[in-house]
Amino acid sequence: MGRLRTSRVLPGFGLSLGYTLAYLSLIVLIPFSAVFIRASGMGWDAFWHAVSDERVVASYKLSFGASLLAAAINTVFGLVLAWGLVRYSFPGKKLVDALIDLPFALPTAVAGISLTALYAKNGWIGQYLEPAGLKIAFGPAGVLVALIFIGLPFIVRTVQPILEDFDTEFEEAAATLGASRWQTFQRVVLPTLLPALLTGFALAFARAVGEYGSVIFIAGNIPMVSEITPLMIITKLEQYDYKGATAIASVMLVVSFSLLLVINGLQAWTSRRLGSAT
Amino acid sequence: MSIEVRDIAKSFGAFRALDGISLDLPKGELIALLGPSGCGKTTLLRIIAGLEKADAGTIRLSGADATDKHVRERQVGFVFQHYALFRHMSVFENVAFGLRVKPRGQRPSEKEIRERVMRLLDLVQLGWLAERFPSQLSGGQRQRVALARALAVEPQVLLLDEPFGALDAKVRKELRRWLRRLHDELYISSIFVTHDQEEALEVADRIVLMNKGRIEQIGRPREVYEHPATAFAMSFIGTANEFRGRVEGANLRVGNDLLPHGQAGLEDGSPFVGYARPHDTEIVAEDTTGLGIAAKVSRILANGAAVRVELVANGPAREGVTDYFEVDLTAAEIAARGLTPGQRVRIRSRRLSLFAEPRR
């Protein structure tokens, strides 16, 4: 009986589960727990002091706020981009498609430098924006621009395959039933793409929260205004305040993890409604 | 709603999908667009619906020009081969979709929507599944939901693209009968596309037979079956034995054999192709006249009262092709004649349909 109960159609369950857990522990869980163990050695008061410092709190607001906003903006425009790439054919389409991945491949510092050069007061774009009262480089807006830049490919690449599989028949069906283009998009296309959009949003958000290289060049790093949390961690490290650094890092970890958990939960819920899960 | 199709042409690149199609479909009939795959029948249906634009020609719906009308305004119900149900909506919401997207002024109240959707779901016998999602339904149920959804907007004409194509044989047969009943109840002009001649013969009031972007024949099922207008119509609809040869007096010379054609005034030596239905074909014993196509009984397939005899052409194969023939007899006849597989016989036709062929 015991043998019957444990035999499965797919062999190797024990082996693959063991491998998954061991690998995940080695690569992800152990380094993360080290953060918490280190931070826990400093005592509650010192911990609270480190993570609730005014400058640090301002940096949380900027980091998480700008990351969420950048991911949201990317979700809208990434969808438009993916739509254009999937639905229409135009000369140079392959080239545009390859360009999308560029923010993945570029060292982020290079991105930061070129963005700064563009948006600075004497840059190509900045020279027109700044007289109009729009100060992008060396401020929170610069952080947002950098985070939008690095997050774009995530949305495009998660939505694109779903859109490619999405039969035009559904839109045709909506049209024969009298729906306008906008109603079709809102009621038929968007709900189908929602799980993919949420996944892309989560990825872009996670990337933005952890981003360092491109942001520090364009942010200007003004205390209380344009400092991001990763920068606060580096600053602490440079002052040999390892415990303070890990304390801030643990807060980042907890917040990011809870946000990702919520987004993934939403994603699972929407895809279940699409009937892809049984 | 009557449908008038005038000189519709459509090409995809170098391929001529439709080549000057004209059709007049009166109100309230159930019409089958029948033809082999690639004959343009689906393209024609999509052009009537407004999902595709014709290169030339006009479409008139209820006498009014609809050629440039958007699909939204044509008031057609369209049922897709693969249902195209919205996966994120329940069965109820799928059927309600067409009502919910109406402009605010014409939109029925929530209560009316409920009543109408439930009435339609009851009509397709799926009221008990209203809260399910499409992924939880069988193929036949999905197709019925798709039909209810198309009917919800009270279309003037119902267009169905291979509606039963993706279903298994038993469900197909059931749905076919059901569609016929539904049509008789609602009396809504309907066109359905099919490549299955049996389906067309069984369900339709009228058959439009298409081949290579052209119409071969339009007529009642009986008419098309009994009086095929072209060689294509003869060979595509129903089973037919084919005899290809040249006229020699009162006979058709097929290879080494002579087949009486029973028609007068045919020019000697002109090429013809003759067709005979299995029930119009007879098996005769070898006799002194030597008339009839020499063949050998290969199989005897008993199927209830009717028995189908399969024969292989005897004698030299024509142009390297083995010819097969089918003859319908009754079990009693088989017994009386003592037919057995392997027996050499000749076959003749009681009624041969002849079509002239181009001279080679």
Chai-1 contact restraints between the chains, C-beta under 6 A:
chainA,res_idxA,chainB,res_idxB,connection_type,confidence,min_distance_angstrom,max_distance_angstrom,comment,restraint_id
A,E169,B,F80,contact,1.0,0.0,6.0,A-B,restraint_1
A,E169,B,A84,contact,1.0,0.0,6.0,A-B,restraint_2
A,F170,B,A84,contact,1.0,0.0,6.0,A-B,restraint_3
A,E172,B,L51,contact,1.0,0.0,6.0,A-B,restraint_4
A,A173,B,A84,contact,1.0,0.0,6.0,A-B,restraint_5
A,A175,B,V71,contact,1.0,0.0,6.0,A-B,restraint_6
A,A175,B,R72,contact,1.0,0.0,6.0,A-B,restraint_7
A,T176,B,V71,contact,1.0,0.0,6.0,A-B,restraint_8
A,T176,B,F78,contact,1.0,0.0,6.0,A-B,restraint_9
A,L177,B,F97,contact,1.0,0.0,6.0,A-B,restraint_10
A,L177,B,G98,contact,1.0,0.0,6.0,A-B,restraint_11
A,L177,B,V153,contact,1.0,0.0,6.0,A-B,restraint_12
A,G178,B,R72,contact,1.0,0.0,6.0,A-B,restraint_13
A,G178,B,G98,contact,1.0,0.0,6.0,A-B,restraint_14
A,G178,B,V101,contact,1.0,0.0,6.0,A-B,restraint_15
A,G178,B,V153,contact,1.0,0.0,6.0,A-B,restraint_16
A,A179,B,V101,contact,1.0,0.0,6.0,A-B,restraint_17
A,Q183,B,V101,contact,1.0,0.0,6.0,A-B,restraint_18
A,V188,B,F86,contact,1.0,0.0,6.0,A-B,restraint_19
A,P191,B,H88,contact,1.0,0.0,6.0,A-B,restraint_20
A,R273,B,H88,contact,1.0,0.0,6.0,A-B,restraint_21
A,L274,B,R87,contact,1.0,0.0,6.0,A-B,restraint_22
A,L274,B,H88,contact,1.0,0.0,6.0,A-B,restraint_23
A,G275,B,R87,contact,1.0,0.0,6.0,A-B,restraint_24
A,G275,B,F133,contact,1.0,0.0,6.0,A-B,restraint_25
A,G275,B,S135,contact,1.0,0.0,6.0,A-B,restraint_26
